[in-house]
Amino acid sequence: MNNIFSNIHIPHLHILLLLGLALFGGTVGGRFFQKLRIPQVVGYIAIGIIIGESGLKIIDHETIKSLEPFSYFALGLIGFMIGGELRKDVLIKQGRQFINILLFEGIGSFIAVSLLVSVVGTWLLGDWKIACSLGLLLGAISSATAPAATTEVLREYKTRGPLTRMVLGIVAMDDALALLLFALASSIAGVLSGRMQENALRIFTHPIYEIGLSILIGILSGLILDRLIQKYSEKQRILAFSLGTVLLVLGLAVTIHVDMLLAVMTLGVVITNSISRKGEETFKILEGFTPPIYVLFFVLVGAKLNISHMTLPVILLAVVYLIGRSAGKMLGANLGARVSGAAESVKKYLPLCLFSQAGVAVGLSILASNYFPGEISNAIVVIITSTVFILELIGPFFVKLAVTRAKEVGLNITEEDFLYSTKTKDVMDKNPPLVYENTPLDEIIILFTETANLYYPVINQNKELTGIISVDSIKNTLTEADTGLLLAADLAEPSVTTISEESMLSEAKQILDKYNLECLPVVSADRKIAGFIERRILDKLISTKIIELQKRAETL
């Protein structure tokens, strides 16, 4: 016993305890916020803020730093799933719209933030060169949009339609645009500040190399993963290969200092557009694995947000940054949508979906602080950290508002979603053809010819279920010599099991599969028949519902 406990390290217990607290607290917080009709992701982040550096400091900076690889993994899964939404037919059909809107919203925020921060910064700091350098760098960083919080809202509300497709396309691609704009801004800021003249060419060319190599890694790894999932059919192997490939891509990208998010997005694009039909199955398998990973990720995002050490000039510049970024993004997205002839819902509501900002922006701010140490470094890190704090909280609200007004909520449900969100009483046959125990065979046959049912619940005088008659049992009975005296009680077979009308449809489906049944009686608390479910009718209803929602999304 002593040997067992001697091998347990307290720091490991501490991190495990914190992970448990983060996952449990984040799930409860997300559910609480969902009850308030607020996106769950805000609840995750709020719990992180409470237990993190801006709150109770239960999770300290050292712990957050040690869990950074986990955050990379979660971000990698998010990027992979986003890439899976960029199908070839959508890119061909709407590629021009994606590019136009991307350029307008990205460059719009870049210009707005650069001009506003430069003007206000000159007044506050008294040095126009420092102010312009700061403005250019913040302008470039402002063009980045965080995919994680945005896509989490889309996933939570099961959205589908032109607005959802456009949002996914934009957040997937503006990472690359932010890198290019940052290269341009760094070059000009280096000349203005006199710090980076000798390296200006390298700073400008490095992001091009970074983007190109990220895409190459994603393509090559995607081709390898595609071959692997074609070879195997077991879900466990597909999950293991997919997670392994995502981790390998992330690790390689971090090791050689290229954009890991762009690399895993490219991996997702390759898999979703592969010839293999297992691409879609791969994403479905991963969807079942990712929810707890996402919860922990957003709790850690909230935990590391720290808004201390802010001076008045920096606070004012942060406000200017928020105003410039929001205005530039909104006006640019709207103008880009109009120029490219996008759907009306995209013109109206896309500007509301581009507020969130996190990982890429923080990463670029740290990069800028390394390139430009001193006054510029401190201002950029504090401004981006504090505004990310605000944008990560308000962004999901506006995404939810946009997709709700665009009428795209609930149009992307799967069979599993439908089963777990629907009660048995909502789909059962509430008026099935009932057969009393003393009904003679000839009347049963007449009932059989007048209805399309294959199974009939048999009840007593109190309407309590006593058995089931099937069409097959009637056919078999008719081949016997003497059938004139047979009653329903003689033909009925005992019901294997029943289900409550308040049970979820998922439970009904599990019972049908477990006992290999073709029908399932639905009974009330006092055992009286309340309804009836036939498997063939249920399967048709589910497929019809999903097709109906898909068609509705296509007509938006």
N, C-alpha and C positions, 0 to 999 in steps of 0.2 A: 504493500500500500504506500509506504514511504517512497519507494522507488518511482511509483506512478506519479505522485505529486511533485517529486523533485524534477521531473522532466517538463513540467508546465511553467512557462515563463510568464511573469506578470504583465510585461508589455504586450504580449500576444493576447492575453485575456482582456487587457484594456482596449485594444483595437477591436476585438470581437464584440466586446460589450458595447462599444460606441457604434459599431455597424448595426448591431441589433437594435439599439436605441434609435438610430437614424432611420432604419427600415420600418420599424414599428411606428415610431412617431410620425414619420413622413406619410405612411399609409393612413393613419388616423387623421392627420392634418388635411391630407388630400380629400378624404371622405367628408370631413367637416366642411371644408370649403365647397365641395360639390353640393352638399345640402343647401348651401347659401347661393347656389347657382353661379358659383365662381369656379373657373377651371382648376382642376386638381393640382396642376403644376405650381400654381401660386401657393397652395397649401404646403407642398413639398419645400419650396424655397423659404416660405415663412417659418417653418419648423427649423430649417437650417440656420436662418438668421437668429432665431431664439437660442439655439444651443451653440452657435458659432462665435466668431470673433467680434461681431457687433452686439452680441447678447450675453448669455451666461458663460460663454467661453468654455463650455464643457468639451467641445472639440477645438483644440488649439491649433496654432499655425503648423507646429511640427507634425501633428497627426494628419492634417490636411495635405501637407507636403508628402508624407509617406504614402498616402492614398492616391497620389497623382496618377500612377499607372492605371488604377481602377477607373478614374475619370476619363483617361484616354480610351480605355476599353469601351466604356459606355458611349462616349462621343463617336467612337468608331462604329459601333452598332447603329447609332442614329444615322450616321453618314451612309452606311451600307443600305439601310432601309430607304433613305431618301433616293439614293441612286436607283433602287429598284422601282421607283415610281416614274423614272424617265425612260419610258418605252420609245422604241424607234418610231412607231407610227405617230405618237404624240409629238416627238421632236421634229419629224418631217412636216407634220401638219401645222405646228405652232412654233417652229424654231425661230422664225423671223420675229414673231411677237415676243418670245423670250428675250432675244438679243436686244430688240428695241427698248423694251421696258427696263431690262437690266441696265443698259447704258444710261437711259434717262434718269432712273431713280438713283443709281450709284453716283453718276457724275453730278446730278442735281444736288445731292447732299454734300458732295465734295466741294462744289463751288459755294454753296450757301454757308457751310461751316467755315471754310477758308476765309471768305470775305468778312463775315461777322466777327470771328475770333481775331482776325488781323486788325480790324478797326477798333474794336473794344479793347483788345490787348495792348495796342499802341497807347491808348488813353490810360489804361491801368498800370502798365509796366514801364512806360516812358521810353521804350526802345522798339522802333518799328521793325528792325531786323529780327529781333527775338520774337516779336508778336507775329510777324509774317511766317517765320519758321514754324512756330507753334500752330498757327492757323492751317498751314499746309499739311502738317503731320496729322492734326486732329481731323481735318477734312478727309484725308485718305482713310483714316480709321473709321470715320463715320459711315462710309459706304458699306461696311460689313454688316450683315444681318445674321443673328444667331439662329441656326436651324433647329436646335434642340427644343426650346420652349415652344416654338411655333408648331413644329410637327407633332409634339406631344398633345397639343390642343386638338389638332386635326385628327389624331388617332383616337383621342378620348371621345370626341363627338361624331366619329364615324363619317367624316365628310367626303363628298365626292362631287365633282363638277368642274366647270372651267376655272373658277376661282381657286379651288384646291390645287388643280394641276399647275396653274400659273405660280401660286405661292411656292409649291415644291420645286418648280423649275428655277425660280429666282433665288431662293435661299441656297439651292445647290450650286449655283454658278457665281454668285456675287463674292464668294470667297476669293476666286481667281481675280476678279476685277479689283477687289480691295488690295490684293498684293501688287498688282500693276500700278495702281494709283499711289500706293505707298512708295514704290520704287521711284516714281516721278517726283513725289513730294520730298523724299529723302535727298534726292540729287539737288533739287533747288534749295532746300533748307540747308544742305551742307555748304553750298556756295555762299548763301546769305550769312551763315554763322561763321564761315571761315574754318570749319572743323574738318570737312570731309572732301576737300577739293581733289586730293590725290586718289580718292576711292570712289568718286562720283560714278564713273563708268561701271565699276563692279557692283555698286548698289543698284544701279538700273538694270543690269543684265542678270543679276542673281535671281530675282523673282521669276524671270522668264525660264531660267534653268530649273528652278524649283517647281514651277507649274508643269513644265514638260516632263520632268522625271517622275513627278507624282502621277501623272496620267499614264506614263509608261508602266510604272509599277502596278497600277490598278488593272491595266489591260492584260499584262502577262499573268498576274495572279488570277484574274478572272478566267482566262483560258484554261489554266491548270485546274481551278475549282470546278469549272464546267465539265471537264473530262472526268473528274472524280465523282461528281453527283450523277453523271450518266451511267457510271459503272455500278453504283450501289443503289439499292432501293430501300434499305432499312432507314427509318427516320433518325435513329440514334447516330448512325454513321454520317448521314447528311448533316446533322446538327454539329457533330464533332469536327467534320471537315470544314464546315462553314465558319465556325467560331475560330478554329485553328488558322484558317486563311486570313480572317480579319485581324487576328492577333499578329500574325507574321507581317502583314502589310503595315500595320501600325508600328510594330517594332522596327521594321526596316526604314520606314519614313522618318521616325524619330532619330534613328541612328545616323542616317545620312543627311539629316536636317532639311527635309522637304515637307510639303504640306500633307499631313496625314489624313486630314478630312477630305481633301480632294482625291487622294489615293483610294480611300475606301468607297467614296461615292462612285468613282470610275469602276471599281470592282463590282458594285451593285448594278451599274448600268450594263456592264458586260453580261452578268448573270441573267438579268431580266430580259435581255435581248438575244440570248443564246438560242441556238436551234433546239436544244434540249427542252422538253416540256416540263422538266423537273425544276426549272427556275422559279416558277410561281410557287411550287410546293416548298422550296427552300425558304422563301420569305415567310410563308405561313408557319413553318416549323419554328423559325426564329421569333416570330411574333409571340408565341407562347412562352418563350424563354426570357424575353426582354423586360416585362413590367417591373419586377423587383430591381433590376439593374437601373432602370430609368429613375425609380423612386430615390435610390441611394445617390445617384448622380446629381439630381436637383437639390437634394438636401445638402450635399457637399458644396454645390454652387452657392447656396444661401449661406452656408457656414463660413465660407472664405470671403464673403463680402464685408469690407471694412471701410467705414466712412469717417474715421477719425483723422485728426491732423489736417483739417481743412481751414485755410485762411480765407478772409473776405474776398480778395481778388480771384482766388481759385474758385470759390463758390459762384461768383458772378460769371466767370468764364465757363463754368459747368452749366449754368443756366443758359448762357448764350449757345453753348454746344447743343444742348437739348432742343432749344428752339430752332436753331439752324438745321440740325439733322432731321428733326421731325418735318419741318416745312419743306426742306429739299427733297426728302424721300416721298412725301405725299404729293407734292406738285409734279415731281419727276415721274412717279409711277402713273399718275393720272394722265399726264401729257403723253407718255410713252404708250399707254393703252389706247389713247385716242388716235395717235399717229399710226399705230399698227393695226387698227381696226379690231381690237379685242372685244370680247363679249361685254354686254352692258354691266353685268355683275362685276367683271374685272375692273372696268373703268370706275365704278362707284366704290368698291370695297377693298380692292387691292391696297390702296394707300394705308388702310388701317391694319394691315397684316405685317408691316415691315418695321415695327418699333423695336422688337427684341434684339438685344446685343449682348454678347458674352465672350466666349472663348477666343475667337479670332481677334476681336477688338482688344482684349486684354493682352493677348500674345503680341500683337503689333505694338501696343503701348510699351511693353517691356523691351521689345526690340528697339523702339525709338529711344527709350531711356538709356540703352546701351550705346547707341550711336551718338546720342547728344547728351552727355552727362551734364549735371548742373541744374540751372533754373528750368530749362525746357524739360529735362527728365522728370523732375519732381512734379511739375504742373501736369504733364501728360498722364502720368500714372494715377495721380489723385483724381483728375477730372474723369478719366475713363472708368476707374473703379467706382466712383460715386454715381456716375450716370448709369453704369451697368446695373447697379443696385436698383435704381428707379425703373429703368427700361425692362428689366427682367420681371418686375412686379406688374407693370401696367401693360406690357406687350400681350400676354395671354388674354386679358380682358378684351382688348380690341380685336384680336383674332377671332374670339368667340362671337363677338358682336357682328363682325363682318360675315362669317360663314352662316350665322343665323339669319341675318337679313338677306343673304344671297340664296337662302332656302336649300343649302347643301348639307345640312345636318341630318345624320341618320340614313344617308343614301349609299353608304359603303359597308353595309353589314354583311357578314358571312353567315353561313348556316349555323355555326356555333354561336355567333352573337344573337341570332334570332331565337335559338333554343334557350339561351340563358337569360333572355330579357322578356320572354313571353310566358304567361301562365297557361296551364292546361285548359282552363275554362274559356280562354280567348279563342281557341282553335277547335275545341271538341264539337261534335255534332250534338247540339242541345236538345234536338227532337228526333232521336233515332227511332226507327220502327221497333216498337216493343212487342214482345210475345209473352202472353201469360202462360203459366204452367199448364193450365187445362185447355189450351187452344188445340183443336184437332189438326191433324196433318194436312187435310185438304185446305183449311183456312191459311195454314202456314205457306202452302204452295202458292195460293192466290197472292199472299203478301209478297212472296218471293218474285212473282212475275210483275208486280206493280212497282217495285223499288229496285234501285241499282246497288243496294248493299250486298256484301258478301257474308256479313256476320250480323247476328241478331241477338241482343241481350234477352234472356228469359227472366221474368220477374214473377213474384207471388202477388197476392191481393194487396199487400202493403207496399208494393212497388220496390221490394227489396230484391237485389240481384241473387239469382239462384243458379245461373249457368249461361251458356252461350250455344246458339245453334249456328252452324255454318252452312253455306250453300252446298259444300261437298258432302256434309253429313246427310242433307236432304236427298241428294242424288243417290248416295249409297243406299239409303233407306228405300227409295223407289224401286230398287232392283230386287227387293225381298218380296216374297209371295204374299204375305198377309200384312197390310199396312193400314187397314181401315180403322183399327181401334187405337192407333198410336196418338199420343198427346205430346205437347211440347216438352213436358217433364221427362218423357221417355227418350226424346231426341237430344236433350241438352247435355252438353259436356261441362264439367265444373270449370269455373274461371281460375286460371293459374294464379292470377293476382289482380289487384285493382290499384287505382291511384286517386288521390284527392283532387278536387277541382282547383284547389289553391296551390297545388304543386307546380313547379316550373316545368316547362315543356322539355327541358334537358333531361329531367328525371324520367319523364315518360319515354323518351327516346332510349335512354339507358335500359329501362325495363324491357322494352320491345326487343332490343338487341341481346340483352342478357338471357332471356328465356326463348328467343327466336320466335316471337309472337307476331301475328298479323293483325291483332286487334287488342284493345285495352279498354275495359269498362272504367268509367269515371263515376265515383260514388261520393255521396255526401257523408257527413259524420255519422249519421244513423243508418249507414249501409244502403240507403235508397239510391237508385240509379239517377245520376245527374247528367250524364252524357256518355258519348262513345267516341273512341278514336280508332280509325283503321289506318294501318301503316301506309297503304298505297295512297290514300287521300291526304295523309299528313305529308308525305314526301312531295306530292304534287303541289300542295299548298306552300311549302317552304320554297321550292324552286320557283314557283310563280311569283312569290313575294320578292325574292332577290332579283329576278329578271325585271320585275316592275320598277324596283328602285333604281336599277341600272339604266333602264330606259328613261326614267324621269331625270336622272343626272345628265344623260346625253342630250336631252332637249333643253337644258338650261342655257 
